[in-house]
Amino acid sequence: MTSDLMSRYRQMLRIRRFEERCAELYSAERIRGFVHLYIGEEAVAVGVVDQLDPDDALVTTYRDHGHALARGIPMNAVMAEMYGRTEGVSRGRGGSMHLFHAPTRFYGGNAIVGGGLPLAVGLALADRMLGRSRVTACFFGEGAMAEGEFHESINLAALWQLPVLFLCENNLYAMGTALARSESETDLALKAASYEVPAWHCDGMDVDAVSAAAERAVALVRDSGGPVFLEARTFRFRAHSMYDPDRYREKTEIDRWRERDPLLIAAGRLERDGVADEAALAAIDDEVTAEVDAAVAAAEAGTPEDVADLELFVTSGAS
C-alpha cells in the first residue's frame, strides 16, 4: 500500500539523516569511540521491523542505529547514547555499538561478530519454554556466517524448532573482505538451507521487497514455531567504520550501488503513484532534519555520568 510506503520512506529518511549527522559529529569529535554507519542499508531494518509485533524481540549487530530507530526507540535517547550521556538508552555506557532498550525488547547492539546469534536462540528458547507466541528477529552480516556461532545457532534452532528469524544483511564486504574470498558457497540462502531451514533471499535495496519477504518469513516462523533464514542483498555506501579508509572496493562499484539507493527507489515509486511530489518529499526531509537537530541539542545538553557512579551496575565475583 502506498500509505505504508510513505511511512517506510519517512523511517528510512530518519535513519539516513541521523547517520549523516553522526558522521559529522564524529569528525567534529563530539562523538567518540567506534561508529559503524548504516547508510545504504536502511530498507532492510525498516522493511523487517515493520512486520514485527511489539512483543517480538530484536537482536542486532554493532551497526545498530538504524534498527533502533526503526524499532521505535526515541531518537533523543539514541543520540544521547552516542554522546555518552546518562539520558542515553544504555545510560551512556554502551555508546554506538551497545544500544539496549528493554521496553521495545531491543537486545543490542552486540560488538562481537556473530555474538547476537546465540542470544537470539536463547530468547527464542525462553519464549518456547514459557509458551509465548513470539518471534526473535536476529540481524547479522554475511561475515558472521563464517563464524562458528552461526552454525551452532542455526543448527540448534533447527533441531529444537525455535522461533528465530535469521536475517542476514549481505553487504558483500563484511569488515573489508569480499564475500567470494571468505565463503566457498556465496549463495547464503542455499548455505542456510543445508540446516533444513526454510531460506530465501530478497532485494535489500527495495523496502517494499524486504517488507513482503519479511511478512512471509515472520508468518512462517509464527505459524510453524521453527526458524527461517532470510538474506537481504544490500550494500553499505560508507566504509565499514569511521576508522576504515575503504580501500578494498572500487569507487565505480559504490557508484553503481548508489544508483539503487533505497531512498531513491522509494521516492520514485511515491512520485510515480501520485502519492507525493517533490515539494512533499522536501517537507518530510525538513521535518526529519528538525527532529535530528532537536536530538543533537538534547544530547549536547545531556548529563555526563558522575565519577562517583562509575561503579554503578558493576558486580564483583568475590564472595
C-alpha positions as CSV (number, residue, x, y, z in Angstrom):
1,M,0.0,0.0,0.0
2,T,1.2,3.5,-0.8
3,S,0.4,4.7,2.7
4,D,2.7,2.0,4.1
5,L,5.5,3.0,1.6
6,M,5.2,6.7,2.7
7,S,5.7,5.6,6.3
8,R,8.6,3.4,5.4
9,Y,10.2,6.2,3.4
10,R,10.0,8.5,6.3
11,Q,11.6,5.9,8.6
12,M,14.4,5.3,6.1
13,L,15.0,9.1,5.8
14,R,15.1,9.4,9.6
15,I,17.8,6.8,9.7
16,R,19.8,8.4,6.8
17,R,19.7,11.9,8.3
18,F,20.6,10.5,11.7
19,E,23.6,8.6,10.3
20,E,24.8,11.5,8.2
21,R,24.7,13.8,11.3
22,C,26.6,11.1,13.3
23,A,29.4,11.2,10.7
24,E,29.6,15.0,11.0
25,L,29.6,14.8,14.8
26,Y,32.3,12.1,14.8
27,S,34.5,14.2,12.5
28,A,34.0,17.1,14.9
29,E,35.0,14.9,17.9
30,R,31.6,15.3,19.6
31,I,31.1,11.5,19.3
32,R,33.9,9.2,20.3
33,G,34.7,5.5,20.1
34,F,33.7,3.2,17.3
35,V,30.9,4.2,14.9
36,H,29.6,2.0,12.1
37,L,27.1,3.7,9.8
38,Y,24.1,2.1,8.2
39,I,23.8,4.4,5.2
40,G,22.6,2.4,2.2
41,E,21.1,-0.5,4.2
42,E,18.0,1.4,5.6
43,A,15.5,-0.6,3.6
44,V,16.4,-3.8,5.5
45,A,15.8,-2.6,9.0
46,V,12.7,-0.7,8.1
47,G,11.2,-3.5,5.9
48,V,11.8,-6.2,8.5
49,V,10.9,-4.3,11.7
50,D,7.7,-3.2,10.0
51,Q,6.5,-6.8,10.2
52,L,7.3,-7.5,13.8
53,D,4.9,-7.2,16.7
54,P,5.7,-5.2,19.8
55,D,6.2,-8.4,21.9
56,D,8.7,-9.8,19.4
57,A,12.4,-9.5,20.2
58,L,15.1,-7.9,18.1
59,V,18.8,-8.7,18.3
60,T,21.3,-6.9,16.1
61,T,24.9,-6.1,15.4
62,Y,27.2,-3.1,16.2
63,R,25.7,-1.4,13.1
64,D,22.6,-0.9,15.1
65,H,21.4,2.7,14.9
66,G,19.0,2.0,12.0
67,H,17.4,-1.0,13.7
68,A,17.0,1.0,17.0
69,L,15.2,3.9,15.2
70,A,13.1,1.6,13.1
71,R,12.1,-0.2,16.3
72,G,10.7,3.0,17.7
73,I,13.4,3.9,20.3
74,P,13.3,7.7,20.7
75,M,15.9,9.4,18.6
76,N,16.9,11.6,21.5
77,A,17.8,8.6,23.6
78,V,19.8,7.1,20.7
79,M,21.7,10.3,20.1
80,A,22.3,10.8,23.8
81,E,23.9,7.3,23.9
82,M,26.2,8.3,21.0
83,Y,27.3,11.2,23.2
84,G,27.8,9.0,26.3
85,R,25.1,10.9,28.2
86,T,23.1,9.3,31.1
87,E,19.9,10.1,29.1
88,G,21.0,7.5,26.5
89,V,19.4,4.1,26.2
90,S,22.3,2.5,27.9
91,R,22.9,5.4,30.3
92,G,25.8,6.4,28.1
93,R,27.8,3.3,29.0
94,G,27.3,1.4,25.7
95,G,27.8,4.0,23.0
96,S,27.3,3.4,19.4
97,M,27.8,-0.4,19.4
98,H,25.8,-1.3,22.5
99,L,22.3,0.1,22.2
100,F,19.8,-1.7,24.5
101,H,16.1,-0.9,25.2
102,A,14.1,-3.3,27.3
103,P,10.7,-1.6,26.7
104,T,10.9,-2.4,23.0
105,R,12.6,-5.7,23.5
106,F,15.7,-4.4,21.7
107,Y,18.6,-6.6,22.8
108,G,21.6,-4.9,21.3
109,G,23.9,-3.8,19.7
110,N,26.4,-6.6,20.1
111,A,30.1,-5.7,19.3
112,I,31.3,-9.3,18.6
113,V,30.7,-10.5,15.1
114,G,28.1,-13.2,15.4
115,G,27.7,-12.5,19.1
116,G,24.0,-11.9,18.9
117,L,23.1,-15.2,17.3
118,P,23.3,-17.4,20.5
119,L,21.4,-14.7,22.4
120,A,18.6,-14.8,19.9
121,V,18.4,-18.6,20.2
122,G,18.3,-18.2,24.0
123,L,15.5,-15.7,23.8
124,A,13.5,-17.9,21.5
125,L,14.1,-20.9,23.7
126,A,12.7,-18.9,26.7
127,D,9.6,-18.0,24.7
128,R,9.1,-21.6,23.7
129,M,9.5,-22.9,27.3
130,L,7.1,-20.2,28.7
131,G,4.5,-20.9,25.9
132,R,4.7,-17.4,24.5
133,S,3.9,-16.9,20.8
134,R,6.8,-14.6,19.9
135,V,9.4,-14.2,17.2
136,T,13.0,-13.3,17.8
137,A,14.5,-11.5,14.8
138,C,18.3,-11.6,14.7
139,F,20.2,-9.3,12.3
140,F,23.8,-10.2,11.3
141,G,26.1,-9.5,8.4
142,E,27.3,-12.1,6.0
143,G,30.7,-12.1,7.7
144,A,29.1,-13.7,10.7
145,M,28.3,-16.8,8.6
146,A,31.9,-17.7,8.6
147,E,31.8,-17.8,12.4
148,G,31.1,-20.9,14.5
149,E,28.3,-19.1,16.3
150,F,26.2,-19.0,13.2
151,H,26.4,-22.7,12.5
152,E,25.9,-23.6,16.2
153,S,22.9,-21.3,16.5
154,I,21.0,-22.2,13.3
155,N,21.7,-25.9,13.9
156,L,20.2,-25.7,17.4
157,A,17.3,-23.6,16.3
158,A,16.5,-26.2,13.6
159,L,16.9,-29.1,16.0
160,W,14.7,-27.7,18.7
161,Q,12.4,-25.8,16.3
162,L,12.8,-22.4,17.9
163,P,11.0,-19.3,16.6
164,V,14.0,-17.3,15.2
165,L,14.1,-15.2,12.1
166,F,17.7,-15.3,11.0
167,L,18.2,-12.1,9.0
168,C,21.4,-11.8,7.1
169,E,22.3,-8.3,5.8
170,N,24.6,-9.3,3.0
171,N,26.5,-6.1,2.1
172,L,29.2,-8.2,0.2
173,Y,32.3,-7.0,2.1
174,A,31.9,-7.8,5.8
175,M,34.6,-5.9,7.6
176,G,36.6,-5.5,4.4
177,T,36.8,-8.9,2.8
178,A,34.8,-9.7,-0.4
179,L,32.2,-12.5,0.0
180,A,33.9,-14.8,-2.5
181,R,37.2,-14.6,-0.5
182,S,35.6,-15.8,2.7
183,E,32.8,-18.1,1.6
184,S,33.1,-21.1,-0.7
185,E,29.3,-21.0,-1.2
186,T,28.3,-17.4,-1.9
187,D,24.5,-18.3,-2.2
188,L,23.9,-17.7,1.5
189,A,20.3,-18.8,1.5
190,L,21.4,-22.1,-0.1
191,K,24.0,-22.5,2.6
192,A,21.5,-21.9,5.4
193,A,19.0,-24.3,3.8
194,S,21.5,-27.1,4.4
195,Y,20.4,-27.0,8.0
196,E,16.8,-27.9,6.9
197,V,15.7,-24.3,7.5
198,P,13.4,-22.5,5.0
199,A,15.6,-19.9,3.4
200,W,15.5,-17.4,0.5
201,H,16.8,-14.0,-0.4
202,C,15.3,-10.6,-1.3
203,D,16.3,-7.3,-2.8
204,G,17.7,-5.4,0.2
205,M,17.6,-2.1,-1.6
206,D,13.9,-2.1,-2.1
207,V,11.9,-1.5,1.1
208,D,8.7,-2.9,-0.4
209,A,10.5,-6.1,-1.4
210,V,12.1,-6.5,2.0
211,S,8.8,-5.9,3.7
212,A,7.0,-8.5,1.6
213,A,9.7,-11.1,2.2
214,A,9.8,-10.3,5.9
215,E,6.0,-10.6,6.1
216,R,6.2,-14.1,4.6
217,A,9.2,-15.1,6.8
218,V,7.7,-13.8,10.1
219,A,4.3,-15.5,9.4
220,L,6.2,-18.8,8.7
221,V,8.1,-18.6,11.9
222,R,5.0,-17.7,13.9
223,D,2.9,-20.5,12.3
224,S,5.5,-23.2,12.3
225,G,7.3,-22.3,15.5
226,G,10.6,-23.0,13.8
227,P,13.4,-20.9,12.3
228,V,13.5,-19.2,8.9
229,F,16.5,-17.6,7.2
230,L,16.2,-14.5,5.0
231,E,19.1,-13.0,3.1
232,A,18.7,-9.3,2.3
233,R,21.2,-8.4,-0.5
234,T,22.2,-4.9,0.2
235,F,25.3,-2.6,0.2
236,R,26.7,0.0,2.6
237,F,27.7,3.2,0.9
238,R,30.1,4.2,3.6
239,A,33.2,2.3,4.9
240,H,33.0,-0.4,7.5
241,S,33.6,2.1,10.3
242,M,34.7,5.7,10.6
243,Y,38.2,4.4,11.0
244,D,38.2,2.4,7.8
245,P,39.9,4.0,4.7
246,D,37.7,1.8,2.4
247,R,40.5,0.8,0.0
248,Y,39.1,-2.7,-0.8
249,R,36.2,-1.5,-3.0
250,E,36.3,0.2,-6.4
251,K,34.6,3.6,-6.4
252,T,32.8,2.6,-9.6
253,E,31.2,-0.3,-7.7
254,I,30.0,2.0,-4.9
255,D,28.6,4.4,-7.5
256,R,26.7,1.6,-9.3
257,W,25.0,0.7,-6.0
258,R,24.2,4.3,-5.2
259,E,22.0,4.3,-8.3
260,R,19.9,1.8,-6.4
261,D,19.7,3.9,-3.2
262,P,16.7,2.7,-1.2
263,L,15.5,6.2,-0.7
264,L,15.6,7.0,-4.4
265,I,13.7,3.8,-5.2
266,A,11.0,4.6,-2.6
267,A,10.8,8.3,-3.5
268,G,10.5,7.4,-7.2
269,R,7.7,5.0,-6.5
270,L,5.8,7.5,-4.4
271,E,6.1,10.1,-7.2
272,R,5.0,7.7,-9.9
273,D,2.0,6.6,-7.9
274,G,1.0,10.3,-7.3
275,V,1.3,10.0,-3.5
276,A,4.0,12.6,-3.0
277,D,5.6,15.2,-5.3
278,E,9.0,16.8,-4.9
279,A,7.6,19.5,-2.6
280,A,6.0,17.0,-0.3
281,L,9.2,14.9,-0.1
282,A,11.2,18.1,0.7
283,A,8.8,18.9,3.5
284,I,9.3,15.4,5.0
285,D,13.0,16.0,4.8
286,D,12.7,19.3,6.7
287,E,10.6,17.6,9.4
288,V,13.2,14.8,9.8
289,T,16.1,17.3,9.8
290,A,14.4,19.2,12.6
291,E,14.0,16.0,14.6
292,V,17.7,15.3,14.2
293,D,18.6,18.8,15.2
294,A,16.5,18.5,18.3
295,A,18.1,15.2,19.2
296,V,21.6,16.7,18.9
297,A,20.6,19.7,21.0
298,A,19.3,17.4,23.7
299,A,22.4,15.3,23.6
300,E,24.6,18.4,23.8
301,A,22.7,19.5,26.9
302,G,22.7,16.0,28.4
303,T,24.3,14.8,31.6
304,P,27.7,13.1,31.7
305,E,27.8,10.4,34.3
306,D,29.2,11.4,37.7
307,V,32.6,9.9,38.5
308,A,31.1,8.7,41.8
309,D,28.6,6.5,39.8
310,L,31.3,4.7,37.7
311,E,31.0,1.5,39.8
312,L,27.2,1.5,39.5
313,F,25.9,-1.8,37.9
314,V,29.4,-3.3,38.4
315,T,29.4,-6.5,40.4
316,S,32.3,-8.3,42.0
317,G,33.0,-12.0,41.7
318,A,34.3,-12.0,45.3
319,S,32.2,-13.8,47.9
